[in-house]
């Protein structure tokens, strides 16, 4: 009986996390701020980062399914049954060859959801996922422009990508890849308190 209760609570806990998303206060990937443009834009340099990612397709409702797949991996659905600390942000972007975090231009095509893994791990440390839809890789170091905004991201991403693109126009930082989005808060967070970012790879 106690084992059954324990299994139920464990499953319930996982379901809650997989459904509602990440908690605030979780670690973020390290980065250096190279430049600030106005109050909301930063040029950041990220070192190489480990990620677990899974493809998304179809309407936005696929986000919860992709989240559950990745949450399963970090909460023990791997060959070593190892659990990892969760980090923020959750990234959604277009599926491109080797890098990238939700790209608005790619909503009609294939997209990827990505979890960033703790910085003290290496690719060799990561156990093989139980679910073949999970891919593990190391992103190369990257320089990106980010624009922070609050509110409901689905209603703002496209406009904020346009704003960031316009802010970069004519400046020293040139767009070097597709835009994408970072999400930092669980869905119960009040819209005015949410931390979202649109992100564009750049180069001088």
CORFEN-V622020 format. One record per backbone hydrogen bond with DSSP energy under -0.5 kcal/mol. CO is the residue of the C=O (numbers start at 1). NH is the residue of the N-H. E is the energy in kcal/mol with one decimal. If there is no record, write none. Layout:
BEGIN
co = <CO:CO>
nh = <NH:NH>
e = <E:E>
END
This chain:
BEGIN
co = <1:2:3:4:5:6:7:8:9:10:11:12:13:14:15:16:17:20:23:27:30:32:32:35:36:37:40:41:42:42:43:43:44:44:45:46:49:50:51:52:53:54:56:59:60:61:61:62:63:64:65:66:67:68:69:70:71:72:73:74:76:77:77:78:82:86:88:89:90:91:92:93:94:101:101:102:103:104:106:110:111:112:113:114:115:118:122:122:123:128:130:131:135:137:137:139:142:143:144:145:146:147:149:151:152:153:153:156:157:158:159:160:161:162:163:164:165:168:172:174:180:181:182:183:183:186:190:190:191:191:194:195:196:197:198:199:200:201:201:203>
nh = <5:6:7:8:9:10:11:12:13:14:15:16:17:18:19:20:21:187:26:88:47:34:45:43:38:41:148:37:44:146:34:35:46:144:32:142:139:117:137:115:135:113:111:62:63:64:65:66:67:68:69:70:71:72:73:74:75:77:76:84:78:130:131:81:76:27:29:116:183:114:181:112:96:92:181:104:106:107:109:95:56:93:54:91:52:121:125:126:126:79:132:134:53:51:139:49:46:202:44:200:42:198:196:153:155:156:157:160:161:162:163:164:165:166:167:168:169:171:174:203:199:92:197:89:90:189:193:194:151:194:196:184:149:182:147:180:145:176:177:174>
e = <-2.5:-2.7:-2.7:-2.3:-2.7:-2.5:-2.5:-2.8:-2.9:-2.3:-2.5:-2.5:-2.2:-3.2:-1.8:-2.9:-2.0:-1.5:-0.8:-2.9:-0.6:-0.7:-2.7:-2.9:-0.6:-1.3:-2.1:-2.3:-0.6:-2.9:-3.1:-1.2:-0.6:-2.4:-2.2:-2.1:-3.6:-2.6:-1.9:-3.2:-2.8:-2.5:-2.1:-2.1:-2.3:-0.7:-0.6:-2.4:-2.6:-2.1:-2.0:-2.1:-3.0:-2.3:-1.4:-2.0:-1.7:-3.2:-1.5:-3.2:-2.2:-2.2:-0.6:-1.9:-0.5:-0.5:-0.7:-0.6:-2.3:-3.2:-1.6:-3.6:-0.9:-1.6:-0.6:-0.5:-0.8:-1.7:-1.6:-1.2:-3.9:-2.6:-2.1:-2.6:-2.4:-1.5:-1.2:-0.6:-1.0:-2.9:-0.6:-2.0:-2.5:-2.6:-0.6:-1.2:-3.4:-2.5:-3.0:-2.5:-2.0:-1.9:-2.4:-0.7:-1.4:-1.7:-2.7:-2.6:-2.6:-1.9:-2.1:-2.5:-2.6:-2.4:-2.0:-1.6:-1.1:-2.0:-0.6:-2.1:-2.9:-1.6:-2.1:-0.5:-2.6:-1.9:-2.1:-0.6:-3.0:-1.3:-0.6:-1.7:-2.5:-2.9:-2.1:-2.1:-3.1:-3.3:-0.6:-3.6>
END
